[in-house]
Amino acid sequence: MARVTDSAVIAAHFKAISLKGWYNIRVINLSLGRGIYESYKLDPLCQAVEQAWKNGIVVVVAAGNDGRYLPTNGYATVNSPATIPT
């Protein structure tokens, strides 16, 4: 399994935004996820998704559902950035 940093994913989002008109970028598909460490309002990955969306790019994100996690009664089983409600 390949590993990538949050900063690389964020940089790719902003590159896609900047090249949107040149390459007619309309969709970003993310098949990735990582643990949730803060609210989606503060999460840098979620903020990058939000910026792409505000720039007219549809962002599709895999939920990364980890299944039922009994200690939290199912809470926090969807990975970031799929937690953003937009």
Contacts in CASP RR format, 6 or more apart in sequence:
PFRMAT RR
TARGET T0000
AUTHOR 0000-0000-0000
METHOD contacts of the structure
MODEL  1
MARVTDSAVIAAHFKAISLKGWYNIRVINLSLGRGIYESYKLDPLCQAVE
QAWKNGIVVVVAAGNDGRYLPTNGYATVNSPATIPT
4 32 0 8 1.000
6 34 0 8 1.000
6 44 0 8 1.000
6 45 0 8 1.000
9 30 0 8 1.000
9 32 0 8 1.000
9 45 0 8 1.000
9 48 0 8 1.000
10 44 0 8 1.000
10 45 0 8 1.000
10 48 0 8 1.000
13 28 0 8 1.000
13 48 0 8 1.000
13 49 0 8 1.000
13 51 0 8 1.000
13 52 0 8 1.000
14 48 0 8 1.000
14 51 0 8 1.000
16 25 0 8 1.000
16 28 0 8 1.000
16 52 0 8 1.000
16 57 0 8 1.000
17 51 0 8 1.000
17 52 0 8 1.000
17 55 0 8 1.000
17 57 0 8 1.000
19 25 0 8 1.000
20 26 0 8 1.000
20 55 0 8 1.000
20 56 0 8 1.000
20 57 0 8 1.000
25 57 0 8 1.000
26 56 0 8 1.000
26 57 0 8 1.000
26 58 0 8 1.000
27 57 0 8 1.000
27 58 0 8 1.000
27 59 0 8 1.000
27 60 0 8 1.000
28 52 0 8 1.000
28 57 0 8 1.000
28 58 0 8 1.000
28 59 0 8 1.000
28 60 0 8 1.000
29 60 0 8 1.000
30 49 0 8 1.000
30 59 0 8 1.000
30 60 0 8 1.000
30 61 0 8 1.000
30 62 0 8 1.000
30 81 0 8 1.000
31 62 0 8 1.000
32 62 0 8 1.000
33 45 0 8 1.000
33 61 0 8 1.000
33 62 0 8 1.000
33 64 0 8 1.000
33 79 0 8 1.000
33 80 0 8 1.000
33 81 0 8 1.000
33 82 0 8 1.000
34 45 0 8 1.000
34 79 0 8 1.000
34 80 0 8 1.000
35 76 0 8 1.000
35 79 0 8 1.000
35 80 0 8 1.000
36 43 0 8 1.000
36 76 0 8 1.000
36 79 0 8 1.000
36 80 0 8 1.000
36 83 0 8 1.000
37 43 0 8 1.000
37 80 0 8 1.000
40 46 0 8 1.000
40 80 0 8 1.000
40 81 0 8 1.000
40 83 0 8 1.000
40 84 0 8 1.000
40 85 0 8 1.000
43 80 0 8 1.000
43 81 0 8 1.000
43 83 0 8 1.000
43 84 0 8 1.000
45 80 0 8 1.000
45 81 0 8 1.000
46 80 0 8 1.000
46 81 0 8 1.000
46 83 0 8 1.000
46 84 0 8 1.000
48 81 0 8 1.000
49 59 0 8 1.000
49 61 0 8 1.000
49 81 0 8 1.000
49 84 0 8 1.000
49 86 0 8 1.000
50 84 0 8 1.000
50 86 0 8 1.000
52 59 0 8 1.000
53 59 0 8 1.000
53 86 0 8 1.000
61 81 0 8 1.000
61 82 0 8 1.000
61 84 0 8 1.000
62 82 0 8 1.000
63 78 0 8 1.000
63 79 0 8 1.000
63 82 0 8 1.000
64 78 0 8 1.000
64 79 0 8 1.000
64 82 0 8 1.000
65 77 0 8 1.000
65 78 0 8 1.000
65 79 0 8 1.000
66 77 0 8 1.000
66 78 0 8 1.000
66 79 0 8 1.000
67 74 0 8 1.000
67 77 0 8 1.000
68 74 0 8 1.000
68 77 0 8 1.000
69 75 0 8 1.000
69 76 0 8 1.000
69 77 0 8 1.000
END
